[in-house]
Amino acid sequence: MRDSGTLNSHQIRGVLLAANAVGASASAVFALVGLVRPGYVQPGSPVTPVAKFWAASSAVRTWAVTGPLLVGMTRGERPAPHLLLAAGMVQLMDAGLGVWQRNPPMAVLPAAMGLVHLASARVLTTTRQR
């Protein structure tokens, strides 16, 4: 008899895929917000051409990772481990920037998502796909 209180590998895989999709989508949206409104990150700071450049640069790099990750998942493919590793590392580095800025949400949320991406790189590549 199966214990109904535990998740099987198929269910764990589904939860991780959903968490990665939500996290990657959120990252893509925040990149767009930063591109459209560079002053959003640091309210009250002047929006200079350099700030606009770095917002665009950040958006491009975010979409370079989240785009292929999301496209693969929407096609029902198993996420490539190297994309999950890249996404996880980017999120952890973003968390470091949040710590540097003394901005708890900017530190905690990317750190949590980074850990989800890194754990997923391990779990999703070792569980069987049905």
PyMOL commands that set and color helices and strands:
alter all, ss='L'
color gray80, all
select helices_A, chain A and resi 9-36+38-40+49-74+81-100+104-126
alter helices_A, ss='H'
color red, helices_A
deselect
rebuild
show_as cartoon
